[in-house]
Amino acid sequence: MLRIRLRRVGKKKQPSYRIVVADVRSPRDGRFVDQVGHYNPLTDPPTVVVNEEKTRHWLGVGAKPTETVHRILQTQGVVEKAG
C-alpha cells in the first residue's frame, strides 16, 4: 500500500520536509516512489509547493495521505474537505 507522507530533510533544529509517495513499510526517511512537493514550516507563512497533477494521479491510483499531508493538501485545494 502506498502513502503520501512527509520525509524530513534539513539541518538539526531547522527541519523542512519533502512530500513523497512511499510504501507503508519504508522508514520515514527511506526509499520512496515519487516526490510530489515540499513543505517548510519555519517560514512565515509556511511554504508549501505541491505538484497537483502528480498528487491527483497518486490519489487516483490509491495512495492514501497521512493526516498531516491531508491537512496540507486541503489548504492547497488539492483534496476537497470531507463533508
C-alpha positions as CSV (number, residue, x, y, z in Angstrom):
1,M,0.0,0.0,0.0
2,L,1.3,3.5,-0.9
3,R,1.2,6.5,1.4
4,I,1.7,10.2,0.7
5,R,3.7,11.4,3.6
6,L,6.4,13.8,4.8
7,R,10.1,13.0,4.5
8,R,12.3,15.1,6.8
9,V,15.3,16.9,5.4
10,G,17.3,19.9,6.6
11,K,19.7,20.6,9.4
12,K,19.3,19.9,13.1
13,K,16.7,22.3,14.6
14,Q,15.8,23.5,11.1
15,P,13.5,20.9,9.5
16,S,11.9,21.1,6.1
17,Y,10.0,18.3,4.5
18,R,9.5,16.7,1.1
19,I,6.1,15.4,0.3
20,V,6.7,11.9,-1.1
21,V,4.8,8.8,-2.2
22,A,6.3,5.8,-0.3
23,D,5.5,2.2,0.6
24,V,4.0,1.9,4.1
25,R,6.8,-0.4,5.1
26,S,9.6,2.0,4.2
27,P,11.2,4.1,7.1
28,R,10.3,7.8,7.3
29,D,13.4,9.0,5.5
30,G,13.9,5.8,3.5
31,R,13.1,4.8,0.0
32,F,10.3,6.5,-1.8
33,V,8.5,6.1,-5.2
34,D,7.9,9.7,-6.2
35,Q,8.3,13.3,-4.8
36,V,5.2,15.4,-5.3
37,G,6.2,18.6,-3.4
38,H,7.9,20.2,-0.4
39,Y,6.9,21.9,2.9
40,N,8.8,24.4,5.1
41,P,7.1,25.1,8.4
42,L,9.7,27.6,9.6
43,T,8.8,30.4,7.2
44,D,6.0,32.8,8.0
45,P,3.6,31.8,6.5
46,P,4.8,28.2,5.9
47,T,5.9,27.5,2.4
48,V,4.1,24.7,0.6
49,V,4.7,23.7,-3.0
50,V,2.7,20.8,-4.4
51,N,2.6,19.4,-7.9
52,E,-1.2,19.0,-8.2
53,E,-1.1,16.8,-11.3
54,K,1.2,14.2,-9.7
55,T,-0.7,14.3,-6.4
56,R,-4.0,13.7,-8.1
57,H,-2.5,10.9,-10.1
58,W,-1.3,9.1,-7.0
59,L,-4.5,9.7,-5.1
60,G,-6.4,8.2,-8.1
61,V,-4.1,5.2,-8.1
62,G,-5.0,4.5,-4.5
63,A,-2.3,6.2,-2.4
64,K,-3.6,7.4,1.0
65,P,-2.3,10.6,2.5
66,T,-1.3,10.8,6.2
67,E,-3.3,13.1,8.4
68,T,-0.7,15.9,8.2
69,V,-0.3,15.7,4.5
70,H,-4.1,15.5,4.1
71,R,-4.4,18.9,6.0
72,I,-1.6,20.4,3.8
73,L,-3.4,19.2,0.6
74,Q,-6.7,20.6,1.9
75,T,-5.2,24.1,2.4
76,Q,-3.7,23.9,-1.1
77,G,-7.1,22.9,-2.6
78,V,-5.8,19.6,-4.0
79,V,-8.2,17.5,-1.8
80,E,-11.7,18.5,-1.1
81,K,-12.8,18.7,2.5
82,A,-14.7,15.7,3.7
83,G,-18.4,16.5,4.5
